[in-house]
């Protein structure tokens, strides 16, 4: 039961922040496969939810907000989009954005659902493998074993 509750807590954290998955998974004593499953599961749940909800929201609601159209942040997002496209946003999402933020950007630029889901899946898989193995490797260093062991 305790294992399941830890797993759920990490899963729900990964819905909003990808980087927390490998860190909390390692802290919970999970192996690489468990870290991959919980982190990727949380990320892809929020990506799936936002992809379908975002398209529904765009088609059924119109927001008339009287704000500045182009802020520094929006300009930066457009520059990244123009320079790197869907793949660039997907690669940047797990580290610099949240899964929800990256998906909202892709939905706003009218990317097809299957592209959003596949690019985000493979990007998340690559990042969780890199981060999970790095954290596990760092924790095998004797200095860190003394500090955290």
N, C-alpha and C positions, 0 to 999 in steps of 0.2 A: 504494500500500500504506500509506503514511504517513497519507494522508487517511482511509482506512478505519479504521486503528487509533485515530486521534483521534476519529472519529465513534463508534466502539464505546466508547471510554473515557467520552465525554460521555453516551452513551446509558445505560451502566451506572450512572453517577452520578445520572442523572435517575430511575432506578428508585427511588431512596431520597430524593433531595432535588431538588425541582422548580426552585428558584431557581438552582441551579448550571448548568442548561442554557443559559439566555440569557447568563450571565456567561462560561462556558467557551466557548460558541459564538462569542461576539464576540471573545474572546481568541484563538481559533483562526482568526479571519478569515472566519468563515462569514457569508453573507448572511442576510437575514431568513427566507427560505423554508427554508434549511437549519437554522436555529435552531428554527423551528417544528416541522419534521419530527423532529429528534433529541429535542427536549424533550418534545413531545407523545407521541412514540413510546415513550420511556422511562416517562413517567408512566402512560400507558394500559396498558402491559404489566404494570406492578405493580398497577394497579387491576383489571385483568382477572384476574390471578393470584389476588389476595387475595379478590376477589368470589366466585370459584368455590371456592377453597380454604377461605375463611371459612365459607361455607354448608356445605361438607362437614364441616369441623371441628366446627361447631355441632351437626350432626346425628349425628355419630359419637363425639364425646368429651364427657365432662362433667368439669369441673374443680371440685373442692371445695377452695377456698382459704379459709383462716380469716383473712382480712384484714378491715380496716374496710370496710364496704360503701360508705360515701359519704365520699370524701376531698374536699378543696377542688377538686382538678382535675376529679373526676367531676361534682361539682355544677356547675362552670362549663360543662362539656360539655353537661349536661342543660339548663342555662339557655339556651345558644345553640340547642340543638335545639328547645326549646319556643318560643323567640322567633322563630327564622328557618327552622326545618325543614330539609329536604333541601337546598334551594337555598343556605341560609346555610352549611351545612357544606361544600357543594361550592365555594362562592366562597372560603371561608376556607382550604380545604385547600392549594392551591398556595403560599400565602404563609406561613401560620402553622403548618400541620401538614405532615406528609409525605404523599405519595400513599397510602402504606400506612396511616397513621394515620387519615386521613379516610375511607378505605374501610372500615376496621375499625369505625369509629363507625357508618357507614351500615348495615353488615351486622348490627351489634349491635342496631340499631333496626328490623331486619326490612324494610329498603327493598328493593323489587323490583330484580332484577339490571339490567333494561333502564333503569330510572331512574338507578341508580348509574352505569352506563356512559355514558348520554347526558348527565347533568348534569356529571359529572366531565370529559367530553370538551369540552363547550362552555365550562365554567369554565376548564379548562386552556388551551384555544385563545385565549380572551379575554386571560388573564393573560400568555401567551407573546407575543402580539402587542403588548400594552402594554409589557411588559418589554423585548422585543427591539427595538422601535422606539425606546424611551427610551434604551437603552444605545447603539444605533447613533447616535442624535441627540447624546447626550452626547459620544461619541467624535469628532464632527465639530467640536466647540468647539476653537478653536486652543490654549487652555491645556492641555486634555486630550490633544491631539495631540502637544504637546511632551513631556508627562509619559509617555504610553504609546506614542507613535509611534516 
